[in-house]
């Protein structure tokens, strides 16, 4: 009995090492299929596109008919093969669009369908990654399952696109709204359904965009209804607030109507309002700038130990080169009396048009300092300054701020 057991063990070991004998299936049944070897032929399972790079938005080298043979140059990754086309061009195609099994071939001539160097545009905003499948499952280019295994109908979970071929860059047959039912004719690669649309046309649709469960469809519709109701409530609240804003408050109106347009991009009324207030805002800003020389971008002052430090940035919005441009800050007490001042030159001298410059100055701190005013001069002549973005000539100190 012990000898018999030893012989069985030896037989299993030999079968594993040599892949022979009745026990070889133990080690080979669950082995993952090997990728095709270099220079091996692969065959198109359906009409497909070859790209100049391993990406769906790369330039298209052309479309090729079903069963066209390609020479495999390299395996870029598990999703893309680098191949040589029948007209001796090198490009990339999806690994899920070809098979190495010659039994799937039908007597079809290797025909070039079209040639283009233009960049392709994916026909839909969603690009789903194809699931990885074993090569052994690629027995047929289009596997028609038994009627019992196929769902009789599937329903669109959202607005979907139906294509003329099982590829995202294929010709689009049409767009269909949520809840549209399709009759399933076949399934291909476990990724695409061949369906008949309500318009009696046949095409392909990603199986991840549809469901055969009416409950799932009901949930999707309920969720969409809830989202729509929530958006309508938000729009109504914003419209009510917008009506209370005076028409001369350009900034506030522009802000609210931009929010409304984001919620309802197709609303013509919101588009007109945003356009009108944006033009008024630009005219207003242009009028404020006028013949000003400088634009104060930002500034602040704060106490640092026994010193008060002022920092900020300014832009030359004139057409002139400014020299010896300086910044002057005057501090006041609560009664508005000047109690201290400081002056320094801008970091950039000369200060060229359309350039920005920083400034920083320090002065001893006094407890009575309440607020400060800022101004700019050059050779003891004031420089007219534009203050956008709610910047101010006067700025309260840290103690005076809420």
C-alpha positions as CSV (number, residue, x, y, z in Angstrom):
1,X,0.0,0.0,0.0
2,X,2.8,2.4,0.9
3,X,4.6,1.5,-2.4
4,X,1.5,2.2,-4.4
5,X,1.1,5.6,-2.7
6,X,4.8,6.5,-3.5
7,X,4.3,5.6,-7.2
8,X,1.2,7.8,-7.3
9,X,3.2,10.7,-5.9
10,X,6.0,10.1,-8.4
11,X,3.4,10.1,-11.3
12,X,1.9,13.4,-10.2
13,X,5.4,15.0,-9.9
14,X,6.3,13.7,-13.4
15,X,3.0,15.0,-14.8
16,X,3.6,18.4,-13.3
17,X,7.2,18.6,-14.6
18,X,6.6,17.2,-18.1
19,X,2.9,18.3,-18.5
20,X,2.2,14.6,-19.5
21,X,0.0,11.8,-18.3
22,X,-3.5,11.6,-16.9
23,X,-2.7,14.0,-14.1
24,X,-1.6,16.9,-16.2
25,X,-5.1,18.4,-16.1
26,X,-4.6,19.1,-12.4
27,X,-1.9,21.7,-13.2
28,X,-3.1,23.0,-16.5
29,X,-6.9,23.4,-16.0
30,X,-6.6,26.7,-14.1
31,X,-3.4,28.0,-15.8
32,X,-3.8,31.6,-17.1
33,X,-3.5,31.7,-20.9
34,X,-0.1,33.1,-22.1
35,X,-0.1,36.3,-24.1
36,X,0.6,35.9,-27.8
37,X,4.3,35.7,-28.7
38,X,6.2,38.2,-30.8
39,X,5.6,38.1,-34.6
40,X,2.5,35.9,-34.1
41,X,-0.6,36.7,-36.1
42,X,-3.6,38.1,-34.4
43,X,-7.0,38.5,-36.1
44,X,-9.6,41.2,-35.8
45,X,-12.8,40.0,-34.1
46,X,-14.8,42.8,-35.7
47,X,-14.2,46.0,-37.6
48,X,-11.6,48.0,-35.6
49,X,-9.4,51.0,-35.5
50,X,-5.6,51.1,-35.3
51,X,-4.1,54.1,-33.4
52,X,-0.7,55.8,-33.6
53,X,-0.3,55.5,-29.8
54,X,-1.9,53.3,-27.1
55,X,-4.8,55.7,-26.4
56,X,-8.3,56.1,-27.8
57,X,-7.7,59.8,-28.5
58,X,-4.5,59.3,-30.5
59,X,-4.3,59.8,-34.2
60,X,-6.0,57.0,-36.2
61,X,-4.0,55.1,-38.7
62,X,-7.1,53.5,-40.2
63,X,-10.0,51.1,-39.8
64,X,-9.8,47.5,-40.8
65,X,-12.3,44.8,-41.5
66,X,-13.2,41.8,-39.4
67,X,-10.7,38.9,-39.6
68,X,-7.9,41.2,-40.8
69,X,-4.5,39.7,-39.8
70,X,-1.9,41.8,-37.9
71,X,1.6,40.8,-37.0
72,X,2.2,41.3,-33.3
73,X,5.3,43.5,-32.7
74,X,5.0,43.8,-28.9
75,X,2.6,43.6,-26.0
76,X,2.5,47.2,-24.7
77,X,0.4,46.1,-21.6
78,X,-2.6,43.9,-20.9
79,X,-4.9,46.4,-22.8
80,X,-2.8,47.3,-25.9
81,X,-0.9,45.4,-28.6
82,X,1.6,47.0,-30.9
83,X,1.0,45.5,-34.3
84,X,2.1,45.8,-38.0
85,X,-0.8,46.4,-40.3
86,X,-1.2,44.7,-43.7
87,X,0.1,47.8,-45.4
88,X,3.3,47.7,-43.3
89,X,2.4,50.5,-40.8
90,X,3.0,50.1,-37.1
91,X,0.3,51.1,-34.6
92,X,-1.7,50.1,-31.6
93,X,-5.0,48.3,-31.1
94,X,-7.0,47.1,-28.1
95,X,-6.1,43.6,-26.9
96,X,-9.8,42.9,-26.6
97,X,-10.5,43.5,-30.3
98,X,-8.3,40.7,-31.6
99,X,-7.8,37.0,-31.1
100,X,-5.0,34.5,-31.8
101,X,-7.4,31.6,-32.5
102,X,-7.4,31.0,-36.3
103,X,-10.6,29.0,-35.9
104,X,-12.5,32.2,-35.5
105,X,-11.5,33.3,-39.0
106,X,-14.0,33.4,-41.7
107,X,-13.1,33.6,-45.4
108,X,-12.9,37.4,-45.5
109,X,-10.3,39.3,-47.5
110,X,-8.0,41.5,-45.5
111,X,-9.5,44.8,-46.6
112,X,-8.5,48.3,-45.5
113,X,-11.7,50.1,-44.7
114,X,-10.4,53.7,-44.5
115,X,-7.3,55.7,-44.0
116,X,-7.0,58.9,-42.0
117,X,-4.3,60.8,-40.1
118,X,-6.8,63.0,-38.2
119,X,-7.2,62.7,-34.5
120,X,-10.1,60.6,-33.3
121,X,-12.7,61.9,-30.9
122,X,-14.3,59.5,-28.5
123,X,-18.0,59.4,-29.2
124,X,-19.0,59.5,-25.6
125,X,-17.9,61.3,-22.5
126,X,-17.6,58.0,-20.6
127,X,-14.7,55.6,-21.5
128,X,-15.1,52.4,-19.5
129,X,-12.2,50.0,-19.1
130,X,-12.8,46.7,-20.7
131,X,-12.7,43.7,-18.4
132,X,-9.8,41.3,-18.7
133,X,-10.8,38.0,-20.2
134,X,-9.0,34.8,-20.9
135,X,-7.9,34.0,-24.5
136,X,-9.9,30.8,-24.2
137,X,-13.1,32.8,-24.1
138,X,-12.5,34.4,-27.5
139,X,-13.8,31.4,-29.4
140,X,-16.2,33.5,-31.5
141,X,-16.1,37.1,-32.6
142,X,-19.7,37.5,-31.6
143,X,-21.1,34.9,-29.1
144,X,-24.8,34.5,-29.3
145,X,-25.9,33.0,-26.0
146,X,-29.0,30.8,-25.6
147,X,-32.2,32.7,-25.3
148,X,-32.6,31.6,-21.7
149,X,-29.2,33.1,-20.9
150,X,-29.8,36.5,-22.5
151,X,-32.0,39.1,-20.8
152,X,-35.0,39.6,-23.1
153,X,-34.9,43.4,-22.5
154,X,-32.4,45.9,-21.0
155,X,-33.1,49.4,-19.8
156,X,-30.9,52.5,-20.1
157,X,-29.7,53.6,-16.6
158,X,-29.0,57.1,-18.0
159,X,-28.8,58.8,-21.3
160,X,-26.9,56.4,-23.5
161,X,-25.3,56.1,-27.0
162,X,-25.9,53.1,-29.4
163,X,-23.0,52.4,-31.8
164,X,-22.9,50.8,-35.2
165,X,-20.0,48.5,-34.1
166,X,-18.7,47.4,-30.7
167,X,-16.3,50.3,-30.3
168,X,-16.5,53.7,-28.7
169,X,-15.2,55.4,-31.8
170,X,-17.7,53.7,-34.2
171,X,-20.4,55.5,-35.9
172,X,-23.2,56.6,-33.5
173,X,-26.7,55.3,-34.3
174,X,-28.4,57.6,-31.8
175,X,-28.8,58.8,-28.2
176,X,-31.5,57.4,-26.0
177,X,-32.9,58.7,-22.7
178,X,-33.0,57.0,-19.3
179,X,-35.5,54.1,-19.1
180,X,-35.4,53.3,-22.9
181,X,-35.8,49.6,-23.4
182,X,-33.8,47.6,-25.9
183,X,-34.3,44.0,-27.1
184,X,-31.1,42.0,-26.6
185,X,-30.0,40.1,-29.7
186,X,-26.5,38.9,-28.7
187,X,-23.6,39.6,-26.3
188,X,-20.0,40.1,-27.5
189,X,-16.9,39.8,-25.4
190,X,-18.9,40.1,-22.2
191,X,-18.7,43.9,-22.7
192,X,-21.2,44.8,-25.4
193,X,-24.8,44.0,-26.1
194,X,-26.1,43.8,-29.6
195,X,-29.6,45.3,-29.3
196,X,-32.6,46.4,-31.3
197,X,-33.6,50.0,-30.5
198,X,-37.2,51.3,-30.3
199,X,-36.6,52.8,-33.8
200,X,-36.1,49.2,-35.2
201,X,-32.4,49.7,-35.8
202,X,-29.7,47.3,-34.6
203,X,-26.5,48.4,-32.8
204,X,-24.2,47.9,-29.9
205,X,-24.3,49.3,-26.4
206,X,-22.1,48.9,-23.4
207,X,-23.6,46.5,-20.9
208,X,-22.5,48.7,-18.0
209,X,-24.9,51.4,-19.2
210,X,-28.0,49.3,-19.0
211,X,-29.8,47.0,-16.6
212,X,-32.2,44.1,-16.9
213,X,-33.6,44.6,-13.4
214,X,-36.6,46.9,-13.3
215,X,-35.9,47.6,-9.7
216,X,-32.5,49.0,-10.5
217,X,-34.1,51.1,-13.2
218,X,-36.7,52.4,-10.7
219,X,-34.0,53.3,-8.3
220,X,-32.1,55.2,-11.0
221,X,-35.2,57.1,-12.0
222,X,-36.0,57.9,-8.3
223,X,-32.5,59.1,-7.7
224,X,-32.6,61.3,-10.8
225,X,-36.0,62.6,-9.8
226,X,-34.7,63.5,-6.4
227,X,-31.6,65.2,-7.9
228,X,-33.8,67.2,-10.2
229,X,-36.1,68.3,-7.4
230,X,-33.1,69.3,-5.3
231,X,-31.6,71.3,-8.2
232,X,-35.0,73.1,-8.8
233,X,-35.2,74.0,-5.1
234,X,-31.7,75.5,-5.2
235,X,-32.5,77.4,-8.4
236,X,-35.7,78.8,-6.9
237,X,-33.8,80.0,-3.7
238,X,-31.1,81.7,-5.8
239,X,-33.6,83.4,-8.0
240,X,-35.4,84.7,-5.0
241,X,-32.2,86.2,-3.6
242,X,-31.2,87.6,-7.0
243,X,-34.5,89.6,-7.2
244,X,-33.6,91.4,-4.0
245,X,-30.3,92.6,-5.4
246,X,-30.4,96.2,-6.8
247,X,-29.7,96.4,-10.5
248,X,-26.8,98.7,-9.9
249,X,-25.0,96.2,-7.8
250,X,-23.1,94.7,-10.8
251,X,-20.7,92.4,-8.8
252,X,-23.5,90.7,-6.8
253,X,-25.8,90.2,-9.7
254,X,-23.0,88.7,-11.8
255,X,-22.1,86.4,-9.0
256,X,-25.7,85.1,-8.6
257,X,-26.5,84.7,-12.3
258,X,-23.3,82.8,-12.8
259,X,-24.3,80.3,-10.1
260,X,-27.8,79.9,-11.7
261,X,-26.2,79.3,-15.1
262,X,-24.0,76.6,-13.7
263,X,-27.1,74.8,-12.4
264,X,-29.0,75.3,-15.7
265,X,-26.5,75.8,-18.5
266,X,-29.1,75.8,-21.3
267,X,-31.2,78.6,-19.7
268,X,-31.2,81.5,-22.2
269,X,-32.4,84.0,-19.6
270,X,-29.4,83.2,-17.4
271,X,-27.0,83.4,-20.3
272,X,-28.3,86.9,-21.3
273,X,-28.1,88.1,-17.7
274,X,-24.5,86.9,-17.3
275,X,-23.5,88.4,-20.6
276,X,-25.1,91.8,-19.8
277,X,-23.7,92.1,-16.3
278,X,-20.2,91.0,-17.5
279,X,-20.2,93.7,-20.1
280,X,-21.3,96.3,-17.5
281,X,-18.6,95.1,-15.1
282,X,-15.9,95.4,-17.7
283,X,-17.1,98.9,-18.6
284,X,-17.2,99.9,-15.0
285,X,-13.7,98.6,-14.4
286,X,-12.4,100.3,-17.4
287,X,-13.9,103.6,-16.3
288,X,-12.4,103.2,-12.8
289,X,-9.0,102.5,-14.3
290,X,-9.2,105.6,-16.5
291,X,-5.8,107.3,-16.6
292,X,-4.5,105.7,-13.4
293,X,-0.8,104.8,-13.3
294,X,-0.9,102.1,-10.7
295,X,-3.2,99.3,-9.6
296,X,-3.0,98.2,-5.9
297,X,-3.3,94.4,-6.0
298,X,-3.2,93.8,-2.2
299,X,-1.7,95.2,1.0
300,X,-1.8,94.7,4.8
301,X,-0.1,95.8,8.0
302,X,0.5,94.1,11.3
303,X,2.4,94.3,14.5
304,X,5.6,92.2,14.8
305,X,7.1,92.7,18.2
306,X,8.0,96.4,18.7
307,X,7.6,97.1,14.9
308,X,4.7,97.5,12.5
309,X,5.3,95.9,9.1
310,X,3.5,96.8,5.9
311,X,3.6,94.5,2.8
312,X,1.8,94.5,-0.5
313,X,1.9,94.3,-4.4
314,X,1.2,96.9,-7.0
315,X,1.0,96.9,-10.8
316,X,2.0,99.5,-13.4
317,X,-1.1,99.9,-15.6
318,X,0.2,102.9,-17.4
319,X,2.1,103.1,-20.7
320,X,5.1,104.7,-19.0
321,X,8.2,103.6,-17.3
322,X,8.2,104.8,-13.7
323,X,11.4,105.6,-11.8
324,X,11.9,106.3,-8.1
325,X,8.3,105.0,-7.4
326,X,7.7,104.8,-3.6
327,X,5.0,103.8,-1.2
328,X,4.0,106.0,1.8
329,X,1.9,104.8,4.8
330,X,0.4,107.1,7.4
331,X,-1.0,105.8,10.7
332,X,-3.8,107.4,12.6
333,X,-5.3,107.1,16.1
334,X,-9.1,106.6,16.8
335,X,-9.7,110.3,16.3
336,X,-8.1,110.3,12.9
337,X,-5.0,112.2,13.9
338,X,-1.7,111.2,12.2
339,X,0.7,109.8,14.6
340,X,3.3,108.0,12.5
341,X,4.5,107.6,8.9
342,X,6.9,105.5,6.8
343,X,8.1,105.5,3.2
344,X,10.1,103.1,1.0
345,X,10.8,102.5,-2.7
346,X,9.2,99.7,-4.6
347,X,11.3,96.6,-5.2
348,X,11.4,97.3,-9.0
349,X,13.2,100.4,-10.3
350,X,12.6,101.3,-13.0
351,X,9.0,100.0,-12.9
352,X,8.0,98.9,-16.4
353,X,4.4,98.9,-17.8
354,X,2.3,95.7,-17.2
355,X,4.8,94.6,-14.5
356,X,4.1,93.9,-10.8
357,X,6.3,95.0,-7.9
358,X,6.3,94.2,-4.2
359,X,7.0,96.5,-1.3
360,X,7.7,96.1,2.4
361,X,8.5,98.6,5.1
362,X,8.7,98.7,8.9
363,X,8.4,101.4,11.6
364,X,8.2,101.5,15.4
365,X,4.9,100.4,16.9
366,X,2.7,102.8,18.9
367,X,-0.2,101.6,21.0
368,X,-2.4,104.4,19.7
369,X,-2.2,103.1,16.1
370,X,-5.7,102.4,14.8
371,X,-5.7,102.5,11.0
372,X,-3.5,103.4,8.1
373,X,-3.7,105.0,4.7
374,X,-1.5,104.2,1.7
375,X,-0.4,106.3,-1.2
376,X,2.2,106.1,-4.0
377,X,4.5,108.9,-5.2
378,X,7.4,109.4,-7.6
379,X,9.9,112.3,-7.2
380,X,7.5,113.9,-4.6
381,X,4.6,113.7,-7.2
382,X,1.5,111.6,-6.4
383,X,0.8,108.6,-8.5
384,X,-2.9,108.1,-9.2
385,X,-3.8,104.6,-8.1
386,X,-6.7,102.2,-9.0
387,X,-8.1,100.0,-6.1
388,X,-9.9,97.0,-7.5
389,X,-11.1,93.9,-5.6
390,X,-12.4,96.0,-2.7
391,X,-8.9,97.2,-1.9
392,X,-8.9,100.4,0.0
393,X,-6.7,103.4,0.7
394,X,-7.5,103.0,4.4
395,X,-7.0,99.8,6.3
396,X,-7.7,99.1,9.9
397,X,-5.2,97.4,12.1
398,X,-5.5,94.0,13.7
399,X,-6.9,95.5,17.0
400,X,-9.7,97.3,15.1
401,X,-10.8,94.3,13.0
402,X,-13.7,92.0,14.2
